[in-house]
Amino acid sequence: MAFAGTFISAFPILLLIWLMTKKQAVPSHIALPVTALLVGLIQLFYFQADGRLLIANTLSGILSVLTPISIVAGAILLNRVLAFSGAESVIARWLESISTNAVAQLMIIGWAFAFMLEGASGFGTPAAIAAPMLVGLGFKPLQVAMLALVMNSVPVTFGAVGTPIWFGLEALNLSSEQLLDVSSQTALINLAAAFVVPIIALKFVVSWALIKSNILYILLSILSCTLPYYFLATFNYEFPALIGGAIGLMLSIMLAKRDIGLKAAEQDAVKGEKVPFNKLVIALLPLGLLIVILIVTRIGQLGIKGLLTDGNTWFGFDIGSAYFSVSQSLILSLEGILNTSVNWSYKTLYVPALIPFLLVVLISIPLLKMTREKVKEAFVDTGQRIKMPLVSLAGALIMVNFMMLGGDHSPIFLIANAFANVTGDSWSYFAAFLGALGSFFSGSATVSNLTFGGIQFSIAEQVGLPVTTVLALQSAGAAMGNMVCINNIIAVSTILGIVNKEGYIIKKTIVPMMAYGVIAALVGFVLLLM
């Protein structure tokens, strides 16, 4: 019976992967809703789930689309404003003046810049900002999408000022010493993986010959982010990615300017023309403003984060089948949807859509002297790009809700428990893959830690493994799962205008994810010996 339940739970996921990766791949806006429907039917007829609870989770999933789609729309809109105003081409010329070497450009923007952005915001912001910049430099969108997904893994553990650690593991009631132990061990695993993962990511875009001839620069750029990242993680779990990325970005630019580690033979004869300083400042101002706003609204000590996330009710009223409320910081909430335990909320001011994306767009329009026609074109283009992803994301989020329905008897927990029972005391070799599974489903390292942190804790205690090491493997796995996460793939594809390539991307990005998992297992083994 247990085997049957596990197989039935896993079947929709296997079907989804097959549908999206077969030769004639089914588009995600069809495959995901179909899979969600299948999981719903399994819940209803096999697990005997309450029909009203299923409908409530369906409504919650549809409403939850507002978070990722508003972020994606904001990112696309800003990108369109920069492109149509000419600011994007100015930035591209400036980057070419630093170095015309493709590897240097990819490491500066796709690695170090994205590393810093992940530390500040998370929510898929790095790919949303960095990927279009790389396409603006002439790199192909599909290749850039894969590079962006793979590169944005190492910093994810400490994304959005450490949310996956301090919030994702909050329910486990760990001591501050234990949290720091998890933090430092996770950073060590990620540091080891960083020697391999960015190199595989580069291979999606450039040749092995170009990578090998510039390997010294690549390693220096990697270490310029990951060494301060690891050092900070030994005593802090909020700022490793943010500060590590900022240091790495400055050092990567400095190294590229001096051609350190870059093979001269691979450089073009002449660097790009020098961009007038005043033009460059104006073109970079929207991005600079975006980063500043992200940082000041994410660091709790500055006080603004508290204002944007104030959950105290401003007003609310019963709408018959749920209670709708608006908080002091305009958080929209529905509690008790269809009189069940299912809730939904949207942090209007904290989700990086209105602030900073729309705010920066509104400031940029007059700053970049855009005409009314160009502004209209930017908004229309944004609207066109998000139509199909709305359906895909709705299917994905409803499927996730259904997979998690049932607590300890939910399909996702049956799969996890079966995985743990098969591996026994060798669990440390596989713990990271459970974390990745959580991110694959949910699109969030934080949600993966929230979902599987408890089961990882229990498994560690049952088989006699150090709890903090197993949780570090879970956290590293949740970060590596970003590479194959359906929500992230849909988001970056939408931003770059890529259509019906989700399955192809998963087939490619699963390779570096598996490599990451093997490295995590090896580092975990070493940690257990210490």
Helices and strands as residue ranges (DSSP letters): H 2-21, H 28-45, H 51-64, H 66-85, H 87-98, H 102-105, I 106-113, H 114-120, H 125-136, H 141-151, G 154-158, H 159-166, G 170-172, H 176-193, H 197-203, H 208-213, H 215-233, H 240-257, G 264-266, H 277-298, G 300-302, H 304-308, E 313-318, E 323-327, E 331-335, G 337-339, E 344-347, I 354-358, H 359-367, H 372-385, H 387-404, G 407-409, H 411-423, G 424-429, H 431-442, H 445-463, H 467-480, G 481-483, H 486-496, H 502-529
